[in-house]
Amino acid sequence: MPMPLRHLILAFTVWAFLASQCLAIEGGADAGLERGSRRETRQAIDMLGVNEQVEQLQQFRKNGGVHSEEALLIKGLLLKKILRAVLEVRQACNKVDLELAYTYDIMRKEERRNRTAAELFNLANFAQLSTFYTLEPFVRIHQQFVTSAIFTTTSGSLNTAISTASRVYNHMAKASHVSPPSVLANIVDGKPVDATGLPPLVEKFLDSRAPVSGKTRRQELFDTWLSRWNIDASKEENLCGIADRDKASVSLLRSRILLLWSLHTVLQDFDRYLLALLKSLDEPSAEQPIGSHQSADVRRGEAETIEAARLLKIEPQLEELIALDKAKDTTNKRDELELLVLQRTLEGALEVQVASDKVDEELNYNYHVILADLLRDRAKWLQYNYNLNFLQSGILGIVAGRLYLSRLSFAGDQQFVVSGSNGTALTLLAMLQMHGFWRKVDREPNSLAEVLDLHPSSEYCFSPLVSAFLKSAPPGSTDGKTRSELLNETWRKYRVTTVDLNRPKNLQALSAMPPFKYDTIKIVSGRIVLLHSLKKELESFQSEMLGILQASNL
């Protein structure tokens, strides 16, 4: 076997082991892989710099020499280039994920501290109100009306002061020690999110032209930041770096998370282009229909390996490769079969990765944008409600105390009647605000639509391979239920979400299918739980593809 091919096999095996570990944090992409595949293939060829090799391979195809040793070497080189790009995308995405995890941890700690401070302010206000409102009737019982009026004025003043202090603290509070410690220097840098310092092929992808706008993907990304979040990427100070900061506000940390998430989504879109190039290497004659064929050697293997070979349409080739491996065959036929199995396995891994990317992009958007907006609005308006309630109570208490000191008891009592009425109305409003707010749906149907059997259009469905995986029964199944059916059964049986999954309207809401129009905290929280579960199911296919390499001794 030629030495470059052995190197390719070794590199691919290492990737297969790494993929099962790192795919758990990757995500998002388009389900319609066929649309624009030629354009995506051409761009992938340019970015990988393999124009000459592709032209040579096409020439071999025209001349009928695709089985020659030179053609196999060229194909092996192309697979090596694609594999390098796949690993560089994973490396870039993992780096962004680490930055996200660090920033998110800091933001959550600061939000918890702010919530604790707000609770303490509210507790202090309730404590002084209960204390003075207990003392006031007591001193009035003992005919000490002046003292009672003084208590009323004092309570109102404290009420106003504490509420004002709460708002000032909330506005000025910042997280401290946000710069990554030296012990994490090789993991997290905290630098501005300027989309630089990435692996070479990923940099090429960002600097390539986007198909619609004609701008580079990097410029498109910066334009999105400016239009969506009003962040001008031309100024480094706007890119939410934390490396040289001692303190940072929650709003800055939240903006950094949004920028990192947006960059992550653009990076993983490279997977679609690599998959398009990989599919273009397929030989039409190599296509095999998905059937029930199983060789004796494969049948003795793991059930997961059998299923993966069936879904990838390589059962006959895998059978022949195993037989040649046992016979210690070193001919070109074995090399050709090894390349085919490796190519199909890499193609399957990328196809599942694209589906996982799509789910992950939806997870990030629902969590970091939709749910974050809804929770922030609820917390903000609830705190406004509490502060307004305390302020109106405090101000009217001060007025009532002054009236009592002026011997205008009836007018003072009227102030308390007005204050109590306002307090009751604001409390009722707070009870409504506790349920959260609404947010208009601004996204297309998500990946749950197909799993929930809502029959979305083809552009919102998974690829044929992933759909076949979800619509097949897992190995060892005794009842013949498909993975989609098992997911739905598990979601309902264990009530993984508070949303009633037996109502068709709720299923439309979870998958953002028309005519559903508005998201709520309850719906989005349930959607996130189901998407996490779906993503985990998709990633289980990685171990099955690894079984193919082990079964064929690659």
Salt bridges, closest charged atoms under 4 A:
GLU26 OE1 - ARG90 NH2 3.78
GLU26 OE1 - HIS264 NE2 3.81
GLU40 OE2 - ARG272 NH1 2.60
ASP46 OD1 - ARG42 NH1 3.83
GLU88 OE2 - ARG84 NE 2.91
ASP97 OD1 - HIS264 NE2 3.35
GLU99 OE1 - ARG256 NH2 2.83
ASP105 OD2 - LYS109 NZ 3.36
GLU110 OE1 - ARG113 NH2 2.95
GLU111 OE1 - ARG108 NH1 2.25
GLU111 OE2 - ARG254 NH2 2.77
GLU136 OE1 - ARG140 NH1 3.95
ASP189 OD2 - LYS95 NZ 3.12
GLU203 OE1 - ARG218 NH2 2.63
ASP207 OD1 - ARG218 NE 2.95
ASP223 OD2 - LYS215 NZ 2.70
ASP246 OD1 - HIS177 ND1 3.84
ASP269 OD1 - ARG272 NE 2.64
ASP271 OD2 - ARG90 NH2 3.25
ASP282 OD1 - ARG344 NE 3.32
GLU283 OE2 - ARG61 NE 2.83
GLU287 OE1 - LYS313 NZ 4.00
GLU287 OE2 - ARG344 NH2 3.79
ASP297 OD1 - ARG300 NH2 2.66
ASP297 OD1 - LYS326 NZ 2.98
GLU307 OE2 - ARG483 NH1 2.74
GLU319 OE1 - HIS293 NE2 3.43
ASP325 OD1 - ARG334 NH2 2.89
GLU336 OE2 - HIS67 ND1 2.39
GLU338 OE2 - ARG334 NE 3.24
GLU347 OE2 - LYS279 NZ 3.36
GLU351 OE1 - LYS279 NZ 3.13
ASP360 OD1 - LYS535 NZ 3.99
GLU361 OE2 - ARG443 NH2 2.49
GLU362 OE2 - LYS358 NZ 2.84
ASP373 OD1 - ARG376 NH2 2.55
ASP373 OD2 - ARG439 NE 3.51
ASP442 OD2 - ARG439 NH1 3.42
ASP453 OD1 - HIS455 NE2 3.72
GLU459 OE1 - ARG35 NH2 3.76
GLU489 OE1 - LYS481 NZ 2.27
ASP519 OD1 - ARG527 NH2 2.76
GLU537 OE2 - ARG483 NE 3.46
GLU539 OE2 - LYS535 NZ 2.72
GLU544 OE2 - ARG483 NH2 3.17
